[in-house]
Amino acid sequence: MNTIQIISGILLVIASLIIILVVLIQDSKDPGMTSAITGSSNDSFFGRNGSKTRDSKVANFTRVAAFIFFGVTLLVNILK
């Protein structure tokens, strides 16, 4: 193993742990049975301005971590 493979392996472990933690932090987007029975809607201020909420920032962070994981995985396989 050369140093690039070792560094990329460490990056893969870190990226995978970040993805696991960030996915566990995210709230479920499933409205559940309560809204199906009551017919309620989530059209609130935070629903309309979703790009500025904590959930959208966490979702964007998940996408970035997944992109890094995918890129490093490709790099490891190309350099192999």
C-alpha positions in Angstrom: 0.0 0.0 0.0 1.3 3.4 -0.9 0.6 6.6 1.0 -2.2 7.7 -1.3 -4.2 4.5 -0.6 -3.7 4.9 3.1 -4.8 8.5 3.1 -7.8 7.7 0.9 -8.7 4.8 3.1 -8.7 7.2 6.1 -10.8 9.7 4.2 -13.3 6.9 3.3 -13.7 5.9 7.0 -14.1 9.6 8.0 -16.6 10.3 5.2 -18.6 7.1 6.0 -18.8 8.0 9.7 -19.9 11.6 8.9 -22.6 10.2 6.5 -23.9 7.9 9.3 -24.0 10.6 11.9 -25.6 13.2 9.6 -28.3 10.7 8.4 -29.1 9.9 12.0 -29.5 13.6 12.8 -32.0 14.2 10.0 -35.7 14.3 10.7 -38.0 12.1 8.9 -39.8 13.7 5.9 -42.7 11.2 6.3 -45.8 13.1 7.6 -47.0 9.9 9.3 -50.5 8.7 9.9 -51.6 11.7 11.9 -51.6 14.0 8.9 -53.3 11.4 6.8 -56.2 11.1 9.3 -56.5 14.8 10.1 -55.6 16.1 6.7 -53.2 18.6 8.0 -50.6 20.3 5.9 -47.1 21.4 6.6 -47.3 24.7 4.7 -45.7 26.8 7.3 -43.1 29.5 7.1 -40.4 26.9 7.4 -42.0 24.8 4.8 -41.9 27.7 2.2 -38.4 28.9 3.1 -36.8 25.4 3.3 -33.4 26.4 2.0 -32.6 28.3 5.2 -33.6 25.8 7.8 -31.4 23.5 9.8 -32.9 20.4 8.0 -31.9 21.7 4.6 -28.4 22.5 5.8 -28.1 19.0 7.2 -29.4 17.5 3.9 -26.9 19.6 1.9 -24.1 18.4 4.2 -25.2 14.8 3.6 -24.9 15.4 -0.2 -21.5 16.9 0.2 -20.3 14.0 2.4 -21.7 11.4 0.0 -20.0 13.2 -3.0 -16.7 13.1 -1.2 -17.2 9.4 -0.3 -18.1 8.6 -4.0 -15.1 10.6 -5.3 -12.6 9.0 -2.9 -14.0 5.5 -3.7 -13.5 6.2 -7.4 -10.0 7.5 -6.8 -9.0 4.4 -4.8 -10.2 2.1 -7.5 -8.6 4.0 -10.3 -5.2 4.1 -8.5 -5.4 0.4 -7.7 
